[in-house]
Amino acid sequence: MSKTFWIGWLSVLMLSGIDVVGAQGQAPAAPAAKPAAGAAAGAAMTPSARVESTPKGQLKNPYKDDNAAIVAAGKGLYFHTGCNGCHGGGGGGGMCPPLTNDIWVYGGDDDTLFRLVALGSDALLAKGYTRIGMEHVVGPMPAMGAIVPTDDDLWKIITFIRSNYTGSPASKYGTPPDAAPPPG
């Protein structure tokens, strides 16, 4: 066999090895699945496009956090898209707020969380949202709408986050309307 053949073959093996090492032990994200019925009123699209095509208050997660397969897929996507770099491996916080407690900086309902992740905090504020809670560590949320491949993938990430929630059960989906917002 020629020297060129072996060099090419070794290059392929090296690139494959780099990909495996780069994952740092994390399972690769599951391929984008077709959205669940009613998940997003139609074919899959980017999270940013879903936000732009859906009126405020109408985004609703089609998944429940007791679905182990969806939670596992969401966990893979959470790591694959880099959420863990700021929020920690289990969502308990890092250089950015934890995602596991009952302090929702902008609100904990599905619609607000989806828009926050897709648009980022600066664009969310520009659309008229306000802070309703404070954390000790609060950096701006970057827009992830072009990073997370599909709206269905973002719902799975949100499902993973909800599955790790450790705060008050009454506040799992945001501060109840009859309760005062968290101090801050």
C-alpha positions as CSV (number, residue, x, y, z in Angstrom):
1,M,0.0,0.0,0.0
2,S,1.2,3.5,-0.7
3,K,2.5,6.0,1.8
4,T,-0.3,8.4,0.8
5,F,-3.0,5.8,1.6
6,W,-1.6,5.3,5.1
7,I,-1.2,9.0,5.8
8,G,-4.8,9.6,4.7
9,W,-6.0,6.7,6.9
10,L,-4.1,7.9,9.9
11,S,-5.5,11.4,9.4
12,V,-9.1,10.0,9.5
13,L,-8.3,8.1,12.7
14,M,-6.7,11.1,14.3
15,L,-9.7,13.3,13.5
16,S,-12.0,10.7,14.9
17,G,-9.9,10.5,18.0
18,I,-9.9,14.3,18.4
19,D,-13.7,14.3,18.1
20,V,-14.0,11.7,20.9
21,V,-11.5,13.4,23.1
22,G,-13.2,16.8,22.5
23,A,-16.5,15.4,23.8
24,Q,-14.7,15.0,27.3
25,G,-16.7,11.9,28.1
26,Q,-20.1,13.3,27.2
27,A,-22.4,11.3,25.1
28,P,-23.0,13.0,21.7
29,A,-26.3,14.8,21.3
30,A,-29.1,12.8,19.9
31,P,-30.0,13.6,16.4
32,A,-32.8,16.1,16.1
33,A,-36.1,14.3,16.3
34,K,-39.3,15.4,14.7
35,P,-41.2,17.6,17.2
36,A,-43.9,15.9,19.2
37,A,-47.5,16.5,18.1
38,G,-48.5,20.0,19.2
39,A,-44.9,20.7,20.2
40,A,-44.5,23.6,18.0
41,A,-47.4,23.9,15.6
42,G,-45.7,22.5,12.6
43,A,-42.3,21.4,11.3
44,A,-39.1,21.8,13.3
45,M,-37.4,25.1,13.0
46,T,-34.7,27.0,14.8
47,P,-35.6,28.3,18.2
48,S,-35.1,31.9,17.0
49,A,-37.6,31.3,14.1
50,R,-40.1,29.7,16.5
51,V,-39.9,32.7,18.8
52,E,-40.5,35.1,15.8
53,S,-43.5,33.1,14.6
54,T,-45.3,32.5,17.9
55,P,-47.1,35.2,19.8
56,K,-45.9,35.9,23.4
57,G,-47.3,33.5,25.9
58,Q,-48.1,30.7,23.5
59,L,-44.9,28.6,23.6
60,K,-45.6,25.4,25.7
61,N,-43.2,22.5,26.3
62,P,-44.8,19.3,24.9
63,Y,-42.6,17.1,27.2
64,K,-42.9,16.2,30.8
65,D,-39.8,15.9,33.0
66,D,-40.8,12.4,34.1
67,N,-40.0,11.0,30.6
68,A,-36.6,9.5,31.1
69,A,-35.8,9.2,27.3
70,I,-36.6,12.9,26.7
71,V,-34.6,14.0,29.9
72,A,-31.6,11.9,28.7
73,A,-31.8,13.5,25.2
74,G,-32.1,16.9,26.8
75,K,-29.0,16.2,29.0
76,G,-27.0,15.3,25.9
77,L,-28.1,18.5,24.1
78,Y,-27.4,20.5,27.3
79,F,-23.8,19.4,27.2
80,H,-23.4,19.4,23.4
81,T,-24.5,23.0,23.1
82,G,-22.4,24.2,26.0
83,C,-25.0,25.1,28.6
84,N,-22.9,23.3,31.2
85,G,-20.0,25.8,30.6
86,C,-21.9,28.5,32.4
87,H,-24.6,26.8,34.4
88,G,-22.7,23.7,35.6
89,G,-23.1,20.0,34.7
90,G,-26.4,19.5,36.5
91,G,-27.6,23.1,36.2
92,G,-26.6,24.0,39.7
93,G,-24.7,27.1,38.7
94,G,-21.2,28.2,37.9
95,M,-20.3,31.6,36.5
96,C,-24.0,32.1,35.8
97,P,-27.1,31.4,37.8
98,P,-28.3,28.0,38.9
99,L,-31.1,26.5,37.0
100,T,-32.2,24.2,39.8
101,N,-33.6,26.6,42.4
102,D,-36.8,28.6,42.6
103,I,-35.3,31.9,41.6
104,W,-36.3,32.6,38.1
105,V,-34.6,35.8,37.0
106,Y,-37.0,36.5,34.1
107,G,-39.8,34.0,34.9
108,G,-40.0,30.3,35.0
109,D,-42.9,29.6,32.6
110,D,-42.2,27.7,29.4
111,D,-42.7,30.6,27.1
112,T,-40.3,32.9,29.0
113,L,-37.6,30.3,29.4
114,F,-37.8,29.3,25.7
115,R,-37.5,33.0,24.6
116,L,-34.7,33.7,27.1
117,V,-32.6,30.8,25.8
118,A,-33.3,31.5,22.1
119,L,-32.9,35.3,22.2
120,G,-30.6,35.9,25.2
121,S,-31.2,38.3,28.1
122,D,-30.5,41.5,26.2
123,A,-32.9,40.8,23.4
124,L,-35.5,39.5,25.9
125,L,-35.3,42.8,27.8
126,A,-35.5,44.7,24.5
127,K,-38.8,42.9,23.9
128,G,-40.3,44.3,27.1
129,Y,-39.5,41.5,29.6
130,T,-38.2,42.6,33.0
131,R,-36.2,41.0,35.8
132,I,-38.4,39.6,38.5
133,G,-35.7,37.8,40.5
134,M,-32.0,38.2,41.4
135,E,-29.2,35.7,41.8
136,H,-25.8,36.3,43.4
137,V,-24.1,35.5,40.0
138,V,-25.9,37.0,37.1
139,G,-24.1,37.3,33.7
140,P,-26.0,38.1,30.5
141,M,-27.5,35.0,28.9
142,P,-26.2,34.7,25.3
143,A,-28.6,34.1,22.5
144,M,-28.6,30.3,21.9
145,G,-31.3,30.3,19.2
146,A,-28.7,29.7,16.4
147,I,-26.7,27.2,18.5
148,V,-29.5,24.8,19.5
149,P,-30.4,23.1,16.3
150,T,-34.2,22.9,16.5
151,D,-37.0,24.2,18.7
152,D,-37.7,20.5,19.6
153,D,-34.1,20.3,20.9
154,L,-34.6,23.4,23.0
155,W,-37.7,21.9,24.6
156,K,-35.7,18.8,25.5
157,I,-33.0,20.9,27.1
158,I,-35.7,22.7,29.1
159,T,-37.2,19.3,30.1
160,F,-33.7,18.3,31.4
161,I,-33.5,21.5,33.4
162,R,-36.9,21.0,34.9
163,S,-36.0,17.4,35.8
164,N,-33.1,18.8,38.0
165,Y,-35.3,21.4,39.8
166,T,-34.8,21.3,43.6
167,G,-36.7,24.5,44.6
168,S,-40.1,24.9,46.0
169,P,-42.7,22.7,44.1
170,A,-45.0,25.8,44.0
171,S,-42.3,27.7,42.0
172,K,-41.2,25.0,39.6
173,Y,-42.8,26.8,36.6
174,G,-42.2,30.3,37.9
175,T,-43.5,32.4,40.9
176,P,-47.1,31.6,41.5
177,P,-49.3,34.6,40.6
178,D,-50.6,35.0,44.1
179,A,-47.1,35.0,45.6
180,A,-44.6,37.8,45.9
181,P,-41.6,37.6,43.6
182,P,-38.4,36.2,45.1
183,P,-36.4,38.8,47.0
184,G,-33.8,40.8,45.1
